[in-house]
Amino acid sequence: MNGTMVEFSATGGTDGGHAVGYLSLPPSGHGPGLLVLQEWWGLVDHIKQLADRFAAAGFVALAPDLYRGEQATTPDDANRLLMALDMPQTARALRGGAEYLRGLDAVSPKTVGAIGFCMGGQLALYSATAHPDVIDAVVDFYGIFNPKVPVDLSALRAPVQSHFGEHDKSIPRERAEALMAEVSATGVRAETYFYDAGHAFFNDTRDAVYNPDAAAMAWERTLEFLRQTLA
């Protein structure tokens, strides 16, 4: 891995707290900013490697550690960490991460996108509703809202691209389509893609779910979208 762990201010609170994340820079030394938001496993090596991939593609990528050092290795542990997620603290970390990126000389132009996977996908969309002034584009990989994430889509200003698996048992197509219909109704640019794959098809560290064809197609669409919207 080519990045480093950094500390940044978790803004918006009264406790003067801080957050940490994995920062990876592009070979050119500059590019748009991108928040890379974790699955429910935590800030594991897979997410850091994704940040490196986005950096190699020209983005200044920051993956915040939303579990504050904890990681899960089993679904039960991951669910426990997800349920314990402090949303006000998470909101501050997301805003702080976006502001940190905007403050870096390496981030040019001064635009920041948010991309996330599963839990991170819904948090990417949440970040654009909670902080529309600092999030300029969203890519959601198979994430839909649950009652724990307070979302006001009327505040959405950023364009949104989403990716879902046709055979995702946890997110039926009709639920994904309903979410994106709500997004589209706000008037923002909204793109939705479905793939002949299941949940977490983009995670190449999990042989049981990884679908290389779907992942490759989604990767190309994601890069094209982010390059257009963050230029």
DRENTIKOL-544801 format. One record per atom (N, C-alpha, C): atom name; residue in three letters; x, y, z. Coordinates in steps of 0.001 Angstrom, whole numbers, plus 500000, padded with zeros to 6 digits. Layout:
BEGIN
PT;CA;ala;X;Y;Z
...
***
This chain:
BEGIN
PT;N;met;500843;498807;500000
PT;CA;met;500000;500000;500000
PT;C;met;500875;501239;500000
PT;N;asn;500412;502270;499287
PT;CA;asn;501239;503448;499045
PT;C;asn;500888;504644;499909
PT;N;gly;499791;504571;500658
PT;CA;gly;499330;505711;501428
PT;C;gly;499868;505744;502844
PT;N;thr;499383;506719;503605
PT;CA;thr;499787;506885;505002
PT;C;thr;498548;507193;505832
PT;N;met;498626;506900;507113
PT;CA;met;497575;507271;508045
PT;C;met;497754;508740;508437
PT;N;val;496644;509474;508440
PT;CA;val;496676;510887;508789
PT;C;val;495598;511169;509824
PT;N;glu;495745;512277;510521
PT;CA;glu;494753;512727;511487
PT;C;glu;494161;514035;510989
PT;N;phe;492860;514202;511194
PT;CA;phe;492206;515438;510777
PT;C;phe;491110;515785;511779
PT;N;ser;490695;517039;511748
PT;CA;ser;489677;517514;512675
PT;C;ser;488309;516961;512300
PT;N;ala;487593;516438;513286
PT;CA;ala;486210;515996;513082
PT;C;ala;485311;517181;513404
PT;N;thr;485019;517985;512418
PT;CA;thr;484408;519281;512638
PT;C;thr;482913;519190;512877
PT;N;gly;482388;520280;513428
PT;CA;gly;480950;520383;513620
PT;C;gly;480492;520042;515017
PT;N;gly;481364;519492;515841
PT;CA;gly;480993;519157;517201
PT;C;gly;481513;520180;518194
PT;N;thr;481282;519905;519466
PT;CA;thr;481726;520824;520516
PT;C;thr;482895;520261;521307
PT;N;asp;483335;519054;520962
PT;CA;asp;484376;518413;521755
PT;C;asp;485765;518574;521148
PT;N;gly;485846;519274;519995
PT;CA;gly;487150;519450;519370
PT;C;gly;487797;518138;519004
PT;N;gly;486987;517129;518638
PT;CA;gly;487504;515796;518374
PT;C;gly;488272;515697;517080
PT;N;his;488953;514580;516940
PT;CA;his;489723;514309;515741
PT;C;his;489352;512931;515198
PT;N;ala;489679;512721;513949
PT;CA;ala;489475;511436;513293
PT;C;ala;490759;511074;512566
PT;N;val;490857;509818;512178
PT;CA;val;492014;509371;511417
PT;C;val;491534;508697;510143
PT;N;gly;492426;508606;509175
PT;CA;gly;492086;507955;507926
PT;C;gly;493335;507628;507141
PT;N;tyr;493132;506885;506072
PT;CA;tyr;494220;506455;505192
PT;C;tyr;494205;507354;503963
PT;N;leu;495296;508073;503721
PT;CA;leu;495394;509023;502624
PT;C;leu;496346;508500;501561
PT;N;ser;495896;508505;500307
PT;CA;ser;496718;508052;499195
PT;C;ser;496709;509120;498105
PT;N;leu;497898;509458;497590
PT;CA;leu;498056;510537;496626
PT;C;leu;498289;509999;495222
PT;N;pro;497823;510716;494204
PT;CA;pro;498025;510273;492822
PT;C;pro;499463;510499;492370
PT;N;pro;499909;509774;491352
PT;CA;pro;501284;509940;490855
PT;C;pro;501600;511367;490427
PT;N;ser;500615;512098;489917
PT;CA;ser;500838;513470;489472
PT;C;ser;501035;514434;490635
PT;N;gly;500609;514009;491834
PT;CA;gly;500704;514881;493001
PT;C;gly;499493;515747;493224
PT;N;his;498523;515692;492310
PT;CA;his;497328;516514;492497
PT;C;his;496147;515881;491767
PT;N;gly;494942;516240;492207
PT;CA;gly;493719;515739;491595
PT;C;gly;492539;516067;492483
PT;N;pro;491319;515770;492047
PT;CA;pro;490139;515990;492888
PT;C;pro;490207;515127;494145
PT;N;gly;489486;515549;495183
PT;CA;gly;489435;514767;496412
PT;C;gly;488357;513697;496359
PT;N;leu;488575;512614;497094
PT;CA;leu;487604;511522;497126
PT;C;leu;487615;510852;498486
PT;N;leu;486465;510854;499161
PT;CA;leu;486279;510068;500374
PT;C;leu;485913;508642;499980
PT;N;val;486653;507667;500492
PT;CA;val;486399;506255;500218
PT;C;val;485877;505634;501510
PT;N;leu;484591;505285;501528
PT;CA;leu;483922;504903;502767
PT;C;leu;483751;503391;502863
PT;N;gln;484102;502890;504005
PT;CA;gln;484267;501463;504286
PT;C;gln;482968;500669;504246
PT;N;glu;483111;499377;504022
PT;CA;glu;482039;498421;504282
PT;C;glu;481916;498237;505792
PT;N;trp;480993;497373;506202
PT;CA;trp;480780;497208;507644
PT;C;trp;481929;496489;508341
PT;N;trp;482932;496044;507582
PT;CA;trp;484081;495380;508190
PT;C;trp;485029;496375;508866
PT;N;gly;484991;497629;508451
PT;CA;gly;485900;498623;509004
PT;C;gly;486930;499067;507989
PT;N;leu;487924;499803;508453
PT;CA;leu;489000;500264;507570
PT;C;leu;490023;499135;507430
PT;N;val;489646;498138;506658
PT;CA;val;490494;496964;506438
PT;C;val;491391;497217;505225
PT;N;asp;492323;496295;504988
PT;CA;asp;493279;496479;503895
PT;C;asp;492583;496642;502548
PT;N;his;491462;495972;502345
PT;CA;his;490743;496093;501069
PT;C;his;490369;497545;500781
PT;N;ile;489898;498265;501779
PT;CA;ile;489501;499659;501584
PT;C;ile;490729;500525;501336
PT;N;lys;491813;500257;502034
PT;CA;lys;493052;500998;501781
PT;C;lys;493553;500746;500361
PT;N;gln;493442;499517;499917
PT;CA;gln;493863;499198;498552
PT;C;gln;492973;499886;497524
PT;N;leu;491683;500017;497829
PT;CA;leu;490801;500755;496941
PT;C;leu;491196;502229;496880
PT;N;ala;491543;502800;498033
PT;CA;ala;492022;504182;498045
PT;C;ala;493254;504317;497157
PT;N;asp;494148;503342;497218
PT;CA;asp;495332;503363;496350
PT;C;asp;494941;503275;494876
PT;N;arg;493940;502453;494556
PT;CA;arg;493490;502341;493166
PT;C;arg;492935;503668;492664
PT;N;phe;492155;504328;493491
PT;CA;phe;491611;505618;493078
PT;C;phe;492712;506665;492971
PT;N;ala;493704;506585;493847
PT;CA;ala;494839;507503;493737
PT;C;ala;495585;507267;492429
PT;N;ala;495804;506006;492085
PT;CA;ala;496488;505683;490831
PT;C;ala;495702;506191;489628
PT;N;ala;494372;506320;489793
PT;CA;ala;493520;506814;488709
PT;C;ala;493424;508335;488697
PT;N;gly;494111;509012;489639
PT;CA;gly;494176;510465;489592
PT;C;gly;493477;511226;490688
PT;N;phe;493004;510525;491725
PT;CA;phe;492282;511181;492811
PT;C;phe;493126;511220;494082
PT;N;val;492899;512260;494890
PT;CA;val;493477;512310;496232
PT;C;val;492472;511615;497140
PT;N;ala;492765;510392;497543
PT;CA;ala;491781;509528;498196
PT;C;ala;492022;509434;499702
PT;N;leu;490960;509650;500463
PT;CA;leu;491007;509553;501922
PT;C;leu;489945;508568;502379
PT;N;ala;490370;507527;503099
PT;CA;ala;489444;506545;503666
PT;C;ala;489380;506748;505171
PT;N;pro;488353;507440;505682
PT;CA;pro;488253;507664;507125
PT;C;pro;488018;506362;507882
PT;N;asp;488567;506289;509081
PT;CA;asp;488357;505131;509943
PT;C;asp;487130;505398;510808
PT;N;leu;485972;505003;510331
PT;CA;leu;484723;505330;511014
PT;C;leu;484473;504483;512244
PT;N;tyr;485195;503372;512399
PT;CA;tyr;485083;502549;513601
PT;C;tyr;486166;502876;514629
PT;N;arg;486975;503871;514336
PT;CA;arg;487989;504362;515280
PT;C;arg;488902;503233;515777
PT;N;gly;489450;502509;514818
PT;CA;gly;490443;501489;515130
PT;C;gly;489931;500071;515196
PT;N;glu;488637;499875;515264
PT;CA;glu;488090;498517;515350
PT;C;glu;487830;497959;513952
PT;N;gln;487954;496637;513835
PT;CA;gln;487667;495931;512593
PT;C;gln;486909;494651;512913
PT;N;ala;486179;494150;511927
PT;CA;ala;485417;492919;512105
PT;C;ala;485936;491847;511163
PT;N;thr;485868;490600;511617
PT;CA;thr;486252;489470;510779
PT;C;thr;485090;488508;510545
PT;N;thr;483989;488700;511275
PT;CA;thr;482806;487871;511094
PT;C;thr;481595;488774;510905
PT;N;pro;480541;488271;510244
PT;CA;pro;479334;489088;510089
PT;C;pro;478740;489539;511418
PT;N;asp;478801;488700;512432
PT;CA;asp;478258;489094;513734
PT;C;asp;479021;490281;514305
PT;N;asp;480350;490231;514216
PT;CA;asp;481150;491358;514696
PT;C;asp;480870;492609;513876
PT;N;ala;480756;492443;512560
PT;CA;ala;480505;493587;511686
PT;C;ala;479156;494222;512007
PT;N;asn;478147;493398;512242
PT;CA;asn;476822;493923;512582
PT;C;asn;476856;494656;513911
PT;N;arg;477620;494130;514849
PT;CA;arg;477745;494793;516147
PT;C;arg;478358;496178;515986
PT;N;leu;479415;496273;515194
PT;CA;leu;480074;497559;514995
PT;C;leu;479162;498532;514243
PT;N;leu;478432;498014;513265
PT;CA;leu;477495;498860;512529
PT;C;leu;476428;499415;513463
PT;N;met;475865;498558;514298
PT;CA;met;474805;498991;515203
PT;C;met;475320;499984;516250
PT;N;ala;476604;499888;516573
PT;CA;ala;477190;500791;517571
PT;C;ala;477706;502089;516963
PT;N;leu;477588;502231;515656
PT;CA;leu;478121;503415;514988
PT;C;leu;477437;504675;515520
PT;N;asp;478242;505615;515970
PT;CA;asp;477760;506885;516506
PT;C;asp;477541;507833;515330
PT;N;met;476280;508078;514959
PT;CA;met;476016;508856;513754
PT;C;met;476430;510324;513875
PT;N;pro;476198;511009;515009
PT;CA;pro;476703;512388;515098
PT;C;pro;478222;512452;514956
PT;N;gln;478906;511504;515567
PT;CA;gln;480362;511443;515437
PT;C;gln;480766;511134;513996
PT;N;thr;480038;510213;513371
PT;CA;thr;480321;509864;511978
PT;C;thr;480094;511061;511065
PT;N;ala;479024;511793;511296
PT;CA;ala;478749;512981;510486
PT;C;ala;479880;513988;510596
PT;N;arg;480413;514160;511806
PT;CA;arg;481530;515091;511986
PT;C;arg;482772;514593;511265
PT;N;ala;483007;513288;511314
PT;CA;ala;484183;512729;510636
PT;C;ala;484075;512877;509125
PT;N;leu;482869;512687;508586
PT;CA;leu;482675;512832;507147
PT;C;leu;482901;514271;506705
PT;N;arg;482342;515205;507456
PT;CA;arg;482570;516612;507109
PT;C;arg;484045;516975;507285
PT;N;gly;484622;516512;508393
PT;CA;gly;486027;516802;508629
PT;C;gly;486920;516244;507547
PT;N;gly;486593;515043;507057
PT;CA;gly;487382;514453;505990
PT;C;gly;487289;515252;504708
PT;N;ala;486073;515700;504379
PT;CA;ala;485889;516500;503163
PT;C;ala;486614;517838;503273
PT;N;glu;486527;518476;504443
PT;CA;glu;487213;519757;504634
PT;C;glu;488729;519577;504634
PT;N;tyr;489191;518470;505199
PT;CA;tyr;490622;518183;505188
PT;C;tyr;491128;518066;503747
PT;N;leu;490388;517331;502924
PT;CA;leu;490788;517189;501525
PT;C;leu;490800;518544;500824
PT;N;arg;489764;519335;501022
PT;CA;arg;489702;520634;500373
PT;C;arg;490857;521548;500791
PT;N;gly;491386;521317;501978
PT;CA;gly;492480;522135;502464
PT;C;gly;493853;521697;501991
PT;N;leu;493945;520548;501338
PT;CA;leu;495234;520057;500862
PT;C;leu;495623;520738;499555
PT;N;asp;496890;521129;499447
PT;CA;asp;497376;521684;498183
PT;C;asp;497229;520688;497047
PT;N;ala;497309;519393;497392
PT;CA;ala;497235;518353;496365
PT;C;ala;495857;518260;495726
PT;N;val;494827;518740;496426
PT;CA;val;493468;518648;495878
PT;C;val;493218;519833;494957
PT;N;ser;493222;519560;493677
PT;CA;ser;493027;520565;492650
PT;C;ser;492417;519882;491426
PT;N;pro;491185;520281;491060
PT;CA;pro;490374;521374;491581
PT;C;pro;489844;521079;492988
PT;N;lys;489301;522097;493642
PT;CA;lys;488823;521958;495018
PT;C;lys;487433;521338;495041
PT;N;thr;487369;520098;494591
PT;CA;thr;486124;519340;494601
PT;C;thr;486361;518028;495338
PT;N;val;485302;517527;495955
PT;CA;val;485406;516281;496733
PT;C;val;484190;515410;496446
PT;N;gly;484441;514168;496087
PT;CA;gly;483386;513185;495937
PT;C;gly;483384;512220;497106
PT;N;ala;482304;511465;497225
PT;CA;ala;482209;510423;498249
PT;C;ala;481760;509135;497576
PT;N;ile;482522;508071;497793
PT;CA;ile;482162;506756;497280
PT;C;ile;482175;505777;498436
PT;N;gly;481201;504886;498460
PT;CA;gly;481151;503926;499551
PT;C;gly;480540;502615;499111
PT;N;phe;480745;501604;499941
PT;CA;phe;480375;500233;499625
PT;C;phe;479534;499665;500758
PT;N;cys;478337;499192;500422
PT;CA;cys;477394;498656;501397
PT;C;cys;477105;499739;502440
PT;N;met;477496;499541;503707
PT;CA;met;477316;500579;504719
PT;C;met;477884;501906;504245
PT;N;gly;479064;501856;503637
PT;CA;gly;479695;503069;503148
PT;C;gly;478935;503718;502014
PT;N;gly;478205;502914;501222
PT;CA;gly;477416;503472;500139
PT;C;gly;476310;504373;500656
PT;N;gln;475605;503900;501683
PT;CA;gln;474553;504744;502241
PT;C;gln;475150;505948;502950
PT;N;leu;476331;505789;503546
PT;CA;leu;476976;506934;504198
PT;C;leu;477479;507949;503183
PT;N;ala;477882;507485;502004
PT;CA;ala;478291;508422;500957
PT;C;ala;477108;509301;500562
PT;N;leu;475951;508688;500376
PT;CA;leu;474762;509459;500031
PT;C;leu;474340;510349;501204
PT;N;tyr;474437;509819;502406
PT;CA;tyr;474124;510616;503597
PT;C;tyr;475028;511837;503684
PT;N;ser;476311;511672;503399
PT;CA;ser;477248;512782;503513
PT;C;ser;476858;513934;502600
PT;N;ala;476313;513608;501434
PT;CA;ala;475928;514653;500485
PT;C;ala;474642;515359;500896
PT;N;thr;473839;514736;501757
PT;CA;thr;472632;515395;502266
PT;C;thr;472928;516164;503545
PT;N;ala;473843;515647;504356
PT;CA;ala;474200;516327;505601
PT;C;ala;475154;517488;505360
PT;N;his;475989;517368;504336
PT;CA;his;477021;518367;504061
PT;C;his;477059;518715;502569
PT;N;pro;475981;519226;502028
PT;CA;pro;475926;519474;500581
PT;C;pro;476915;520530;500102
PT;N;asp;477450;521330;501031
PT;CA;asp;478393;522373;500637
PT;C;asp;479802;521846;500427
PT;N;val;480093;520613;500853
PT;CA;val;481462;520103;500715
PT;C;val;481540;518775;499959
PT;N;ile;480406;518194;499567
PT;CA;ile;480387;516947;498801
PT;C;ile;479807;517240;497417
PT;N;asp;480612;516999;496387
PT;CA;asp;480246;517407;495035
PT;C;asp;479766;516268;494147
PT;N;ala;479923;515022;494562
PT;CA;ala;479461;513879;493775
PT;C;ala;479412;512662;494693
PT;N;val;478540;511714;494358
PT;CA;val;478350;510511;495176
PT;C;val;478332;509281;494282
PT;N;val;479026;508227;494723
PT;CA;val;478893;506908;494103
PT;C;val;478544;505921;495207
PT;N;asp;477419;505253;495046
PT;CA;asp;476895;504323;496045
PT;C;asp;476930;502913;495471
PT;N;phe;477754;502065;496070
PT;CA;phe;477771;500649;495720
PT;C;phe;476906;499886;496716
PT;N;tyr;475766;499407;496230
PT;CA;tyr;474832;498548;496965
PT;C;tyr;474606;498973;498417
PT;N;gly;474271;500250;498597
PT;CA;gly;473906;500739;499916
PT;C;gly;472553;501418;499879
PT;N;ile;471648;501031;500771
PT;CA;ile;470368;501724;500905
PT;C;ile;470189;502105;502362
PT;N;phe;469275;503018;502616
PT;CA;phe;469156;503593;503950
PT;C;phe;468497;502637;504930
PT;N;asn;468927;502747;506175
PT;CA;asn;468222;502090;507264
PT;C;asn;467864;503161;508284
PT;N;pro;467004;502840;509267
PT;CA;pro;466547;503873;510209
PT;C;pro;467669;504529;511007
PT;N;lys;468838;503895;511061
PT;CA;lys;469937;504453;511836
PT;C;lys;470557;505678;511152
PT;N;val;470381;505783;509845
PT;CA;val;471006;506865;509076
PT;C;val;469935;507899;508727
PT;N;pro;469964;509069;509376
PT;CA;pro;468942;510094;509126
PT;C;pro;469223;510856;507837
PT;N;val;468402;510651;506830
PT;CA;val;468667;511231;505519
PT;C;val;467538;512171;505116
PT;N;asp;467913;513361;504691
PT;CA;asp;466967;514337;504157
PT;C;asp;467340;514588;502704
PT;N;leu;466732;513834;501797
PT;CA;leu;467103;513944;500389
PT;C;leu;466782;515314;499799
PT;N;ser;465939;516084;500453
PT;CA;ser;465645;517414;499935
PT;C;ser;466870;518311;499958
PT;N;ala;467874;517946;500753
PT;CA;ala;469103;518737;500838
PT;C;ala;470131;518332;499787
PT;N;leu;469836;517278;499022
PT;CA;leu;470807;516743;498066
PT;C;leu;471047;517712;496908
PT;N;arg;472324;517972;496611
PT;CA;arg;472696;518822;495485
PT;C;arg;473661;518113;494536
PT;N;ala;474325;517099;495009
PT;CA;ala;475365;516429;494237
PT;C;ala;474777;515375;493306
PT;N;pro;475372;515176;492144
PT;CA;pro;474968;514065;491269
PT;C;pro;475289;512726;491928
PT;N;val;474499;511717;491594
PT;CA;val;474618;510408;492252
PT;C;val;474668;509303;491202
PT;N;gln;475613;508387;491383
PT;CA;gln;475659;507166;490591
PT;C;gln;475573;505987;491556
PT;N;ser;474784;504964;491191
PT;CA;ser;474638;503808;492077
PT;C;ser;474813;502505;491304
PT;N;his;475278;501478;492041
PT;CA;his;475553;500163;491467
PT;C;his;474950;499090;492383
PT;N;phe;474141;498212;491801
PT;CA;phe;473489;497161;492580
PT;C;phe;473579;495824;491842
PT;N;gly;473526;494751;492614
PT;CA;gly;473503;493412;492050
PT;C;gly;472072;492920;491874
PT;N;glu;471788;492345;490706
PT;CA;glu;470451;491794;490448
PT;C;glu;470088;490694;491445
PT;N;his;471102;489988;491950
PT;CA;his;470849;488826;492807
PT;C;his;471212;489108;494264
PT;N;asp;471187;490368;494625
PT;CA;asp;471490;490775;496003
PT;C;asp;470287;490457;496883
PT;N;lys;470416;489435;497721
PT;CA;lys;469289;489004;498553
PT;C;lys;468971;490016;499646
PT;N;ser;469943;490824;500031
PT;CA;ser;469715;491798;501095
PT;C;ser;469096;493093;500571
PT;N;ile;469224;493331;499265
PT;CA;ile;468662;494549;498668
PT;C;ile;467932;494165;497388
PT;N;pro;466653;493830;497471
PT;CA;pro;465883;493508;496261
PT;C;pro;465885;494690;495293
PT;N;arg;465806;494389;494018
PT;CA;arg;465874;495433;492990
PT;C;arg;464833;496527;493224
PT;N;glu;463646;496145;493655
PT;CA;glu;462598;497152;493822
PT;C;glu;462959;498179;494912
PT;N;arg;463687;497746;495932
PT;CA;arg;464100;498688;496975
PT;C;arg;465166;499635;496439
PT;N;ala;466094;499093;495657
PT;CA;ala;467120;499944;495067
PT;C;ala;466496;500945;494101
PT;N;glu;465550;500489;493295
PT;CA;glu;464901;501382;492341
PT;C;glu;464088;502451;493059
PT;N;ala;463461;502087;494172
PT;CA;ala;462674;503067;494930
PT;C;ala;463573;504157;495495
PT;N;leu;464723;503765;496026
PT;CA;leu;465664;504756;496545
PT;C;leu;466113;505704;495449
PT;N;met;466517;505153;494314
PT;CA;met;467037;506007;493254
PT;C;met;465942;506844;492595
PT;N;ala;464705;506391;492672
PT;CA;ala;463594;507225;492196
PT;C;ala;463458;508454;493085
PT;N;glu;463640;508261;494389
PT;CA;glu;463606;509395;495308
PT;C;glu;464761;510345;495041
PT;N;val;465933;509796;494765
PT;CA;val;467089;510628;494446
PT;C;val;466819;511419;493172
PT;N;ser;466329;510747;492153
PT;CA;ser;466064;511398;490875
PT;C;ser;465015;512495;491013
PT;N;ala;464057;512296;491907
PT;CA;ala;462983;513275;492094
PT;C;ala;463495;514595;492654
PT;N;thr;464687;514600;493228
PT;CA;thr;465255;515848;493737
PT;C;thr;465766;516740;492606
PT;N;gly;465912;516183;491411
PT;CA;gly;466373;516961;490271
PT;C;gly;467852;516839;489985
PT;N;val;468594;516088;490806
PT;CA;val;470017;515925;490543
PT;C;val;470218;514874;489452
PT;N;arg;471390;514881;488857
PT;CA;arg;471749;513823;487919
PT;C;arg;471807;512505;488690
PT;N;ala;471110;511502;488222
PT;CA;ala;471042;510220;488927
PT;C;ala;471193;509075;487926
PT;N;glu;472187;508227;488154
PT;CA;glu;472434;507071;487302
PT;C;glu;472365;505808;488166
PT;N;thr;471676;504794;487673
PT;CA;thr;471573;503534;488399
PT;C;thr;471922;502390;487464
PT;N;tyr;472781;501488;487935
PT;CA;tyr;473178;500326;487141
PT;C;tyr;472942;499055;487947
PT;N;phe;472447;498037;487262
PT;CA;phe;472270;496714;487863
PT;C;phe;473148;495716;487113
PT;N;tyr;473683;494756;487860
PT;CA;tyr;474626;493794;487300
PT;C;tyr;474170;492373;487607
PT;N;asp;474598;491454;486774
PT;CA;asp;474301;490034;486968
PT;C;asp;475227;489507;488062
PT;N;ala;474946;489936;489292
PT;CA;ala;475839;489664;490420
PT;C;ala;475043;489791;491714
PT;N;gly;475691;489422;492810
PT;CA;gly;475067;489528;494112
PT;C;gly;475626;490693;494906
PT;N;his;475391;490668;496207
PT;CA;his;475872;491730;497077
PT;C;his;477399;491676;497170
PT;N;ala;478001;492852;497321
PT;CA;ala;479453;492979;497504
PT;C;ala;480241;492444;496314
PT;N;phe;479669;492540;495117
PT;CA;phe;480330;491975;493935
PT;C;phe;481643;492677;493593
PT;N;phe;481882;493856;494159
PT;CA;phe;483098;494603;493851
PT;C;phe;484275;494214;494750
PT;N;asn;484015;493462;495803
PT;CA;asn;485053;493145;496791
PT;C;asn;485894;491959;496319
PT;N;asp;487079;492266;495783
PT;CA;asp;487918;491209;495214
PT;C;asp;488692;490411;496250
PT;N;thr;488456;490679;497530
PT;CA;thr;489081;489866;498587
PT;C;thr;488135;488768;499077
PT;N;arg;486923;488714;498532
PT;CA;arg;485940;487720;498964
PT;C;arg;485508;486906;497746
PT;N;asp;486151;485752;497583
PT;CA;asp;485914;484924;496401
PT;C;asp;484457;484499;496260
PT;N;ala;483759;484364;497374
PT;CA;ala;482388;483861;497327
PT;C;ala;481426;484855;496686
PT;N;val;481775;486144;496676
PT;CA;val;480851;487146;496161
PT;C;val;481434;487970;495009
PT;N;tyr;482725;487996;494867
PT;CA;tyr;483369;488843;493855
PT;C;tyr;482979;488403;492450
PT;N;asn;482591;489390;491642
PT;CA;asn;482242;489130;490246
PT;C;asn;483130;490022;489383
PT;N;pro;484179;489466;488783
PT;CA;pro;485156;490308;488077
PT;C;pro;484575;491067;486897
PT;N;asp;483639;490489;486163
PT;CA;asp;483058;491182;485016
PT;C;asp;482235;492387;485471
PT;N;ala;481388;492171;486474
PT;CA;ala;480577;493273;486989
PT;C;ala;481461;494339;487621
PT;N;ala;482482;493910;488351
PT;CA;ala;483378;494859;489006
PT;C;ala;484120;495720;487997
PT;N;ala;484582;495105;486916
PT;CA;ala;485319;495854;485894
PT;C;ala;484418;496885;485222
PT;N;met;483187;496510;484934
PT;CA;met;482265;497436;484293
PT;C;met;481918;498592;485232
PT;N;ala;481669;498254;486503
PT;CA;ala;481338;499292;487481
PT;C;ala;482512;500236;487712
PT;N;trp;483727;499694;487700
PT;CA;trp;484924;500520;487881
PT;C;trp;485036;501563;486766
PT;N;glu;484863;501158;485532
PT;CA;glu;484973;502085;484416
PT;C;glu;483886;503150;484468
PT;N;arg;482664;502743;484803
PT;CA;arg;481573;503707;484910
PT;C;arg;481828;504693;486050
PT;N;thr;482360;504193;487148
PT;CA;thr;482652;505052;488292
PT;C;thr;483704;506096;487949
PT;N;leu;484789;505667;487319
PT;CA;leu;485844;506614;486962
PT;C;leu;485328;507680;486001
PT;N;glu;484558;507273;485006
PT;CA;glu;484029;508237;484046
PT;C;glu;483134;509258;484742
PT;N;phe;482270;508776;485633
PT;CA;phe;481354;509648;486358
PT;C;phe;482113;510631;487246
PT;N;leu;483068;510138;488014
PT;CA;leu;483803;511008;488926
PT;C;leu;484651;512026;488158
PT;N;arg;485243;511606;487069
PT;CA;arg;486049;512553;486288
PT;C;arg;485197;513648;485688
PT;N;gln;483973;513312;485321
PT;CA;gln;483055;514327;484786
PT;C;gln;482570;515280;485868
PT;N;thr;482150;514732;486993
PT;CA;thr;481481;515541;488008
PT;C;thr;482439;516290;488923
PT;N;leu;483672;515840;489019
PT;CA;leu;484630;516505;489906
PT;C;leu;485648;517353;489135
PT;N;ala;485509;517437;487824
PT;CA;ala;486472;518201;487013
PT;C;ala;486398;519692;487346
***
